[in-house]
Amino acid sequence: MKKNHGPAFRAAQLDLARCPVCKGRAVVKGVFHDLACVQCNASGWIAAETGESLPLEILVTQLSIRLQAADQQIEQLKSGSLMAGPAAQYEHNNRRGAGGSNYTGD
């Protein structure tokens, strides 16, 4: 086993699960108003392996990692880089037609 000194170079992404108490809403129904869920530190997420709430420092890091991945996926979908096949030919101008217009070969 290799010895490690100091913190890890990269933050590892942990598996998160929705809190079973608040069902991911971060609040529970009180008698008169909603209360912050104490099971998940009012985040709606718990550690999937242990079922325990994460410390706030780790929770913020894990949610940031997930948000960055979701933002990257949204940008890929917006740019259309995932489009392939015949549909991609119709969406982008290849400047092969008359006057630099799009030529599809139809």
N, C-alpha and C positions, 0 to 999 in steps of 0.2 A: 504494500500500500504506500502510495506516495504522500509525503507530508506537504501540507499546504499551509502557508503563512500569510496572514492578512486576508482581506476581502477578495471575493472572486472578481475577475476582470470584467465579466458581463453579468448582468442580472438575469437569472434563469426564469423562464415563464412557468409559473405554477398552474396546476389545474384548479380552476375555480368552479364552484357549483352555486346555484341559487339557494338562498337561505330557506330552510323548510318552515321556519316560524312565520316570516313575513312574506314568503314566496317571491323574493326578489324586489319587493316594493320599498324596503328600508324603513317602513313604518308599520305598526300594528294598531288595530282598532282599539281605542280606549272607550271608556263609558261615554265621554262627551266629545273627545277629539282624538286625533291620531297621535300616537306616541312613537318615539324613536325606538327601533328594535335593538334590544341589548344583546341578542344572540350574535348579530353580525356587525356590531358597531355602527348601525344605521347605514350600511352600505348595500345590503341586499346580497352580498357574496360571502361565501365561506370557503375554506380549503376543502377540496373534493376528497382528498385522501383521509383526512382526520375528522372532518366535520366541525372543526373549531374555527372561531373567528380569527382573522389575521391581525397582527399589530398594525396600527395606522401607517407607519412608515413603509411597511411591505405592501400593504393594501394600495397605497397611492402609487407605488412603483408598478404593481401588477396591472392596475387599471390604466395607467399611462401606456404600458406596453400594448394592451389590448386596443386602446384608442388609436394609437399610432398605426397598428396593423389594419384597423377598420378604415382609417383615413386613406391609407395607401391603396386598399382595395377599392374604395370609392373613386379615387383618382384614376385608377386603371380602367374602371368601368366608364367613367366620363370621357376619357381620351379615346376609347374605342380600340385600345390596343389588344383587347381580347377577341376582337372580331376577326374571323378567319374564313377562308373559303371564298365562294363567288360573291357573297354579300360585301366583302371588303373592297372588291374591285369597284362596286357602284358607289361606295361612300366617299372615296378619296379621289381627287383629281390626279390623273397620271400624265396629263399634258401631252398626250399622244394624238389628240384629235386636231381638227382644223382650228387654227388660231389659238392653239394651246388649250383647247377644251378637253374634256374627259372622253376617251375612246374606250368603249367596252367591247367592241367586236360584234355587237348585235346586228 
